[in-house]
Amino acid sequence: MEKSRKGKRRAGLATAVAVLAVAGLVWFEPWALWVDETVHETLPAASDPAASDPATTPTANPGPSASAAAPVTVARGTFISHEHTTTGTAKIVRLADGTHTLRLEGLDTSNGPDLRVLMSDAPVKEGTAGWRVFDEGRYVDLAGLKGNKGDQNYPLPADVDWTEYPGVSVWCDRFDVSFGAAALVRT
C-alpha cells in the first residue's frame, strides 16, 4: 500500500514538473535568443498627391522645391546596451508631407519575447540604472519590433510630438526591461 502511494506521489510530482517546464518554455521563449529576424526596409516616401499627377508635375528644372521634398533627419542617437548587447542608430526623419518616422538603422540586438519599440520621456542611462525606466513616465509604444537586426521604420502618430519623447528603447514588455536605448539629439 505504501509503495502505491509513493508511486502516485512521484507520478504527480513528475506531472507537475512537466507542466511547469512547458509553461516556463512558453513564457521565456528561449529559442528566440538563437533565431534572428533581419529586416531591410527603405526609408518611406511620403505620399504627395501632386507628385503623382502628371498635369502638375514639372517636366524641366524642378527648382528649389525638389530638395524640400527629400526626407530630412531632424534627430538622431546611437544605441547603448542594457539587458542585451544592442548597437545601431535611431533617427527621427521628417518626410516631404511633414509626417515623421522613427528609423532604426543597423540595429543589432538579441531577439526575445514581446519586443516593442518605445519612445519615452525617460533619460537614457547607461548600466542597470537605465534598464527599467522607459515605462515609468510618459511613453509611446510605437509597435512590435519588426526584427532584431537591420533597418526598419515606425511611423509616428500625428498627435505625438516626438520632442517630448527623447528616449528610444527596444523594450521587452514581457520582462519590463530595455534591451538597448538611444537618446535622440536634434541635428
C-alpha atoms as one frame of an Amber mdcrd trajectory, in Angstrom:
protein
   0.000   0.000   0.000   2.819   2.397   0.872   4.587   1.698  -2.430   1.390
   2.586  -4.251   1.184   5.982  -2.513   4.843   6.734  -3.229   4.309   5.815
  -6.870   1.288   8.100  -7.130   3.188  10.964  -5.451   6.120  10.546  -7.818
   3.801  10.458 -10.825   2.005  13.568  -9.561   5.301  15.343  -8.931   6.606
  14.358 -12.372   3.421  15.678 -13.986   3.658  18.967 -12.070   7.322  19.394
 -13.059   6.471  18.686 -16.713   3.626  21.220 -16.691   5.864  23.871 -15.091
   8.644  23.162 -17.583   6.300  23.577 -20.555   4.807  26.749 -19.053   8.317
  28.116 -18.471   9.320  27.414 -22.063   6.195  29.132 -23.391   6.755  32.148
 -21.122  10.519  32.639 -21.643  10.726  31.562 -25.316  14.444  30.717 -25.004
  14.652  29.628 -28.652  14.092  33.277 -29.697  17.609  34.095 -28.482  19.045
  31.910 -31.256  16.707  32.974 -34.067  17.500  36.265 -35.791  14.892  38.211
 -37.712  16.513  40.595 -40.204  14.548  43.470 -41.762  15.765  45.711 -44.604
  13.183  48.458 -45.125  13.952  51.502 -47.229  13.052  54.948 -45.982   9.368
  55.506 -46.796   8.392  58.070 -49.375   5.733  60.478 -48.274   2.519  60.416
 -50.203   2.420  63.565 -52.311  -0.703  63.749 -54.486   0.850  66.459 -56.670
   3.806  64.206 -57.487   1.521  61.515 -58.899  -0.487  63.936 -61.073   1.247
  64.366 -64.461  -0.590  67.655 -65.044   1.091  69.252 -62.018   4.473  67.520
 -62.217   7.141  69.848 -63.645   8.972  68.491 -66.655  12.038  70.706 -66.560
  14.121  72.369 -63.841  12.310  71.260 -60.686  13.795  74.210 -58.772  14.357
  74.514 -55.035  11.174  72.680 -54.035  12.733  69.366 -55.128  15.219  69.496
 -52.250  12.406  70.315 -49.819  10.713  67.039 -50.810  13.679  64.958 -49.680
  13.448  63.299 -46.252  15.349  65.190 -43.548  16.874  63.686 -40.398  15.839
  66.004 -37.565  17.229  63.974 -34.629  19.491  61.001 -34.118  21.011  58.864
 -31.417  23.258  55.835 -31.044  22.045  52.770 -29.178  23.694  51.746 -25.938
  23.338  48.271 -24.469  21.167  47.473 -21.496  19.987  43.927 -20.770  21.377
  42.685 -24.114  24.142  43.973 -26.382  22.479  46.451 -28.733  24.032  48.589
 -31.470  22.725  50.799 -34.261  21.247  54.238 -34.795  17.807  55.709 -34.147
  16.679  58.654 -36.284  13.620  60.842 -36.487  13.065  61.585 -40.167  10.691
  64.289 -41.428   9.143  63.263 -44.727   8.092  65.648 -47.505   4.470  65.687
 -46.338   5.537  66.797 -42.841   4.972  63.442 -41.140   7.710  61.899 -39.014
   9.092  58.371 -38.876  11.364  56.728 -36.349  14.009  54.870 -38.343  16.278
  52.258 -36.801  19.404  51.726 -38.900  21.963  48.984 -38.490  20.082  47.638
 -35.478  21.690  44.584 -33.942  20.287  43.182 -30.706  19.144  39.872 -29.290
  15.770  38.518 -30.200  13.352  37.896 -27.387   9.739  37.575 -26.377   7.371
  40.513 -26.868   9.912  43.125 -28.016   8.434  46.596 -28.544   9.709  49.952
 -29.801   9.085  52.630 -27.175   9.672  56.362 -27.225   9.854  57.739 -23.700
  10.421  60.919 -21.741  12.839  58.986 -19.515  16.516  59.876 -19.852  18.734
  57.233 -21.422  21.107  55.962 -18.735  23.987  53.539 -19.077  24.186  50.389
 -16.988  21.488  48.731 -14.931  20.136  52.141 -13.846  18.697  52.522 -17.357
  17.187  49.067 -17.758  13.699  49.632 -16.370  12.929  53.362 -16.701  11.216
  53.609 -20.077   7.711  52.676 -18.980   7.734  54.653 -15.709   6.872  58.095
 -17.086   5.227  59.125 -20.328   5.892  56.878 -23.291   4.537  55.892 -26.682
   4.512  52.235 -27.699   5.036  52.500 -31.468   4.788  48.816 -32.405   6.279
  45.401 -32.006   9.924  45.253 -33.096   9.889  44.046 -36.711  13.267  42.345
 -36.474  16.245  42.264 -34.140  18.631  43.108 -36.983  18.605  45.546 -39.885
  16.855  48.767 -40.920  13.224  49.464 -40.093  10.687  52.288 -39.955   7.997
  53.153 -37.430   5.617  55.978 -38.436   4.951  58.406 -35.598   1.293  59.111
 -34.832   0.214  62.597 -35.976  -0.714  63.593 -32.420   2.717  62.697 -30.985
   5.270  65.486 -30.526   8.489  63.487 -30.789  10.456  66.228 -28.985   8.633
  65.243 -25.787   9.986  61.670 -26.049  13.772  61.889 -26.496  14.495  58.283
 -25.478  14.030  55.271 -27.771  14.126  51.760 -26.349  13.978  48.238 -27.683
  11.749  47.126 -24.826  10.930  43.607 -23.677   7.360  44.016 -22.482   7.220
  40.506 -21.059  10.011  41.229 -18.550   9.769  45.052 -18.352  13.373  45.621
 -19.349  15.217  47.575 -22.027  17.459  45.556 -24.337  19.067  48.815 -25.515
  18.257  52.509 -25.876  19.227  55.641 -27.778  18.992  59.285 -26.697  17.715
  61.422 -29.566  19.550  64.696 -30.168  18.332  67.274 -32.669  20.512  67.602
 -35.740
